[in-house]
Amino acid sequence: MHAYLIELVSLMAIFSFAIISPGADLAMVIRQAMVHGRRQAIITSFGIGTALMFHVSYTILGLGLIISQSVYLFNIVKWLGVAYLIYIGIKALKAGKTEIGVPAASAEGSVRGQSAVKAFTLGFAANALNPKPVFFFLSIFSTVVSAHTPMTIKFGYGLVMASCLIIWFVGVSTFMTTPRMRAAFSRASKWIDRTSGVVFIALGIKLATEKAA
């Protein structure tokens, strides 16, 4: 058990940097929080965490190695991700000004009536359609985790990582929906939408340049 604890601590030491690094997931949660409210942003956070378990699962089962070695499969995932990021980027650019005429206590709700299913799907798709986690989890699991570690323990590592990711984004969701942040957004919502749109499109273009290692 001591060896497993060392593996988990080592994994989390590496993963903690990946959690807080800017990327499509963070941009998605921030925009969800500012445009649709805290509840939708938190649901999106759970979608991202679920997608992380998806990546961890196929890595543990060995499918990640197949994808990383197949340029064809890698490109399928990559271009789906590119199309998705550019699509939501264009939608953000086309969005008009968001009026937030609700009291701070209503920040839990959805500003534009976005469904929970859509909020979850946005988070899941943003993470699941990114091929970079294929290499990330393959590299850290093959480096840190012993080949003799039971599969159930490996899945346990994944659950801890997914839980920490969700907690981080729930924190971001909560902070971004405080009265002060929402008041600032109400004044600059159009430009925030445009900025987030440019960010999503830029991330899509960056992903398009990624090549299988």
N, C-alpha and C positions, 0 to 999 in steps of 0.2 A: 504493500500500500504506500510505503514511503517513496518508492520509485515512481509510482503513478502521480503522487503529489508533486514531485519534482518536475515531471513531464508537464503537468497542468500549469504550474507556475511559469515554466519556460515558455509554453505556448502563449499564455496570457501576457507575458512580458513583451513578446513580439506583436501579438494581436492588438494590444492597447494602442500602439502607434497607428495601426491600420484603422482603428475605430475613429480616432479623432482627426485623421487626415481628410482634407476637403475632397469632395468627389460628388458623383451623381446622387448618391444616397443622401448626403447632407443637404445638397441643393434641393432635393425633392422634399425632404422633411420641412425645411425652412419655408419653402413656398406653400406647402400644405398648411402649415401653421398660420402663416400670414394671410392666405387667401380663404381657406376653408375652416379654420378654427382648430382649437386644441384637440378635440375629440378625433377629428379626421386625421390629424397629424400623428396622433398616438396609434391609431389603427394602421396607418401607413408604416409606422415604426415596427409594428408586429409583422407586417408583410415583409419588410426587409429582413427581420430576424428569421422568419420562416424560410426565406430564400437562402439565407446563410446555411441553415440546416440542410437544405437541398444540395448546396455545394459540398458541404462536409460529408454528406451521405454518399454521394457518388465518388468522392475522393477515397473514402474508406473502402467502398466496394470495388475500387479499381477502375471505374469508368473514367475517372479523371485522367488517368494515364493514357487511356485510349484516345480521348479527345485531344490531349496535349501532343500526341504523336501523329494525329491525323490533321493535316492542313485543311482538308475538305470540311471536316466536322467543326474545326476551330472557326473557319470562315463563315459557316452557317450561323453559329452562335454570335460571332462578331457583327455580321451585317444585320442580324435581327436587332441587336443592341444598338447599333448605329441608327437604324431606321426609327427605333422607338425613342431614343434621345432627341433626335432631330424633330420628330413629330411633336413631342410635348414641348420642345423649345419653340416651335412655330406657333403652337396653341397659346403659349405664354406671351409671345410677341403680339398676337392678335387680341389678347384680352384687353378690355377697356378698364377704366378706373373702377376700383372696388369701393363702394360706400359702406362704411361700418357704422351704422346708426344704432348700435346695441350697447347696453351697459356692460361694464367689465365682467359682471357675473355671468353674462351670456357667452363669454369667450369659450366655454366648453363646447358650444354648439357649432354647427356648420354654417358658414356665412352664405354659401351658394347652394346649400342643400345637396351636397355630394353624398352619395350612398356609401355605406360602410364597405360594401363589396368592392366598389370602385376604388375607394381609398386604400384598401388592402392590396388590391391588384396592382395599383400604381407602384407601391413599395416593393411588392414581390417581383414585378417585371423589371423594375429599374436595377435590382440586384441580380436576379436570375439570368438576365440577358447580357450580363457583363462577363466576358470570358476570362478576365484577369484573375478572378478568384480561383480558377482552375489551377493556375501555376502557383498562386500564393499558398493555397492549402496543400497542394502536392509537395511544395518545397518545405513548408514548416512541419508537416506531418512526417515526411520522410527523414528530415533532419533531427527533429526533437523526439518523436514518438518511436519507441522500439517496435520492430516487426512482430515481437512476441506479445505485445500488449493486446489483451482481449478486445474484440470488436465492440463489446458492450461498454467497455471503459472508454474507447475512442469516441463512441457516440455520446457518452457522458461529457467528454471534453467539448464536443460540438454544442451540446445543450448549454454548457456554462458560457461558451463564447457567444452563442446566439442571445442568451439572457442578458449578458453584459452589453451587447450591441443595442438591444431593445431598451435597456435602462438608460443608456447614453442618449438615444434619440427621443425617448420620453422626456428626459431632462431638457433637451433642446426644444421640444414641442412646448413644454411648460414655460420656459424662459421667453420664447418668441411670442407667446400669447399673453404676456403680462400687460396690464393697462397701458403702461408707457410705450411698450413696443408696438402695440396695436394702434395707439394714437399716432405714432410716427409713421406706421404703415398707411394709415388712412390718408395722411398728407402726401405720401409719395408712392401710392400703390401702383400707379401707371408705370413709373420708372422702375420700381422693383420688379414688376412683371416683365418689363423689357430686359432688365439686367439678367433676371433668371432665365429668360428665353435665350439670350446670347450665351449664357453659361452652359445650358443644356446642349445647344447646338455646337459650342466649342468642345464640350466633352464628347459629343458624337463624332466630330471630326478627328479628335485625338484618338478615340477608339478605332476609327477607320485606319489609322496609321499603325496600329498594333499588329505585330506579326507573331506567329507561333514560334516559340523558342525551339 
